Amino acid sequence: ANAFVGYLNSVSYAGTNQWRLPAIIDTGAVGCSFSNNGNDCGYNVDTSTGEMARLYYDELGGQAINDKLGNYQPDVAGIPDTAFFDNEVYDIYWSSLPSAFPSGAWIFATDDGVQMDGYSKSAHSYVWAVTSALAVPVPEADSVAMLMAGLGLLGLMARRKQSV
């Protein structure tokens, strides 16, 4: 995850070299005091403790797989499908906060809305890089292909018009 963010910064992706992993703040005793309501670790966390938690719960309206009383909610399906993001997955995303355990790190899981400590650094997980800088939109490959096709068609039409 850190290598990926380093790469984004090295190439100034989207015009900025200020990419980083999302922040999580460990507000209690060092490590995870797991709960289902309002803590820095668990389900339905205090969203001021993590950028991914704030995005998931406050901005996208996501729900945890356990309600605030700890009851399992079988109909919760992870991060809501929105038009704002492409290619998000229902899985685990790394944060910038190292774990109290040397081999672990804090994560946020979009498949069930959990924020927690101690996830193994050797596990394969996802990266959602963030920046506070104003990023320049990078066109999608499909958009660039359509633009090139349109320009090519205009060129052919102009050339045909000249030869008539």
C-alpha positions as CSV (number, residue, x, y, z in Angstrom):
1,A,0.0,0.0,0.0
2,N,2.8,2.4,0.9
3,A,4.7,1.5,-2.3
4,F,1.6,2.2,-4.4
5,V,1.1,5.6,-2.7
6,G,4.8,6.3,-3.2
7,Y,4.4,5.5,-6.9
8,L,1.5,7.9,-7.3
9,N,3.6,10.7,-5.7
10,S,6.6,9.9,-7.8
11,V,4.7,10.4,-11.1
12,S,2.5,13.3,-9.7
13,Y,-0.6,11.4,-10.5
14,A,-3.5,13.7,-11.3
15,G,-1.1,16.7,-10.9
16,T,-0.3,16.2,-7.3
17,N,2.4,14.4,-5.2
18,Q,0.5,14.6,-2.0
19,W,-1.2,11.1,-2.1
20,R,-1.4,9.2,1.2
21,L,-3.3,6.3,2.8
22,P,-6.5,7.3,4.7
23,A,-6.0,8.3,8.3
24,I,-7.4,6.5,11.4
25,I,-7.0,8.0,14.9
26,D,-6.6,5.5,17.8
27,T,-8.5,7.4,20.5
28,G,-8.5,4.8,23.3
29,A,-5.8,2.7,24.8
30,V,-3.3,1.6,22.3
31,G,-4.9,-1.0,20.0
32,C,-8.5,-1.9,19.5
33,S,-11.3,-1.7,22.0
34,F,-13.8,-3.4,19.8
35,S,-17.4,-2.3,20.1
36,N,-20.6,-1.9,18.0
37,N,-21.2,1.7,18.7
38,G,-19.2,4.9,18.7
39,N,-15.7,3.7,19.5
40,D,-12.6,4.0,17.3
41,C,-12.6,0.2,16.6
42,G,-15.4,-2.1,15.5
43,Y,-18.8,-1.5,13.8
44,N,-20.6,1.9,13.7
45,V,-17.4,3.6,14.8
46,D,-17.2,7.3,15.6
47,T,-16.6,8.7,12.1
48,S,-14.3,11.4,13.4
49,T,-11.8,8.6,14.0
50,G,-11.3,7.6,10.4
51,E,-11.5,9.0,6.9
52,M,-12.8,5.8,5.4
53,A,-15.4,5.5,8.2
54,R,-16.5,9.1,7.4
55,L,-16.8,8.3,3.7
56,Y,-18.5,5.0,4.3
57,Y,-21.0,6.0,7.0
58,D,-21.6,9.8,6.6
59,E,-21.1,10.5,2.9
60,L,-22.2,7.3,1.2
61,G,-24.8,6.2,3.8
62,G,-23.3,2.7,4.4
63,Q,-24.4,0.5,7.2
64,A,-22.4,-1.9,9.4
65,I,-23.3,-5.6,9.3
66,N,-23.9,-5.4,13.0
67,D,-26.3,-2.7,14.3
68,K,-25.4,-0.5,17.3
69,L,-26.7,-3.2,19.7
70,G,-24.5,-5.9,18.0
71,N,-27.4,-7.6,16.2
72,Y,-26.4,-9.1,12.8
73,Q,-28.1,-7.4,9.8
74,P,-28.1,-10.0,7.0
75,D,-29.4,-7.5,4.3
76,V,-26.4,-5.1,4.6
77,A,-24.3,-5.5,1.5
78,G,-21.3,-3.2,2.1
79,I,-20.4,0.0,0.5
80,P,-23.4,1.5,-1.4
81,D,-23.2,1.6,-5.1
82,T,-22.9,5.2,-6.2
83,A,-22.1,7.2,-9.3
84,F,-19.2,8.9,-7.4
85,F,-16.7,6.0,-7.5
86,D,-15.7,3.3,-10.0
87,N,-14.0,0.0,-9.2
88,E,-14.5,0.0,-5.4
89,V,-14.7,-3.5,-4.0
90,Y,-16.4,-5.0,-0.9
91,D,-13.2,-5.8,0.9
92,I,-10.5,-4.6,3.2
93,Y,-8.6,-1.3,2.7
94,W,-5.3,-0.3,4.4
95,S,-5.0,2.9,6.5
96,S,-2.0,4.9,7.4
97,L,-2.1,3.9,11.1
98,P,0.4,1.3,12.2
99,S,-0.8,-1.3,14.6
100,A,0.1,-1.8,18.2
101,F,1.3,-5.2,16.9
102,P,4.5,-5.1,14.8
103,S,3.1,-7.3,12.1
104,G,-0.2,-5.5,11.8
105,A,-2.0,-2.4,10.7
106,W,-5.4,-0.7,11.0
107,I,-7.9,-1.3,8.2
108,F,-11.4,-0.4,7.2
109,A,-13.6,-3.0,5.5
110,T,-16.2,-1.9,3.1
111,D,-17.9,-5.3,3.0
112,D,-19.1,-5.0,6.6
113,G,-18.3,-1.5,7.8
114,V,-15.6,-2.5,10.4
115,Q,-12.6,-0.4,11.4
116,M,-10.0,-2.4,13.3
117,D,-6.4,-2.9,14.4
118,G,-4.2,-5.9,14.1
119,Y,-4.8,-6.9,10.5
120,S,-1.8,-8.8,9.2
121,K,0.5,-6.7,7.0
122,S,1.2,-9.9,5.0
123,A,-2.4,-10.1,3.9
124,H,-3.5,-8.9,0.5
125,S,-5.8,-5.9,0.7
126,Y,-6.8,-2.9,-1.3
127,V,-5.6,0.8,-1.3
128,W,-7.9,3.8,-1.6
129,A,-5.3,6.6,-1.9
130,V,-6.5,10.1,-0.8
131,T,-5.1,13.6,-1.2
132,S,-6.0,17.0,0.3
133,A,-4.6,18.7,-2.9
134,L,-6.7,19.7,-5.8
135,A,-6.3,16.8,-8.2
136,V,-6.7,17.2,-11.9
137,P,-9.3,14.7,-13.4
138,V,-7.6,12.0,-15.4
139,P,-9.8,11.0,-18.3
140,E,-10.9,7.4,-18.5
141,A,-9.4,5.3,-21.3
142,D,-12.8,4.9,-22.9
143,S,-13.3,8.7,-23.0
144,V,-9.9,9.2,-24.7
145,A,-10.6,6.5,-27.3
146,M,-14.0,8.1,-28.1
147,L,-12.3,11.5,-28.4
148,M,-9.6,10.1,-30.8
149,A,-12.3,8.3,-32.9
150,G,-14.3,11.5,-33.2
151,L,-11.3,13.6,-34.2
152,G,-10.3,10.9,-36.7
153,L,-13.8,11.0,-38.2
154,L,-13.7,14.8,-38.4
155,G,-10.4,14.6,-40.2
156,L,-11.7,12.1,-42.7
157,M,-14.8,14.3,-43.4
158,A,-12.6,17.4,-43.8
159,R,-10.3,15.5,-46.2
160,R,-13.2,14.2,-48.2
161,K,-14.7,17.6,-48.5
162,Q,-11.5,19.1,-49.9
163,S,-11.2,16.4,-52.6
164,V,-14.8,16.9,-53.8
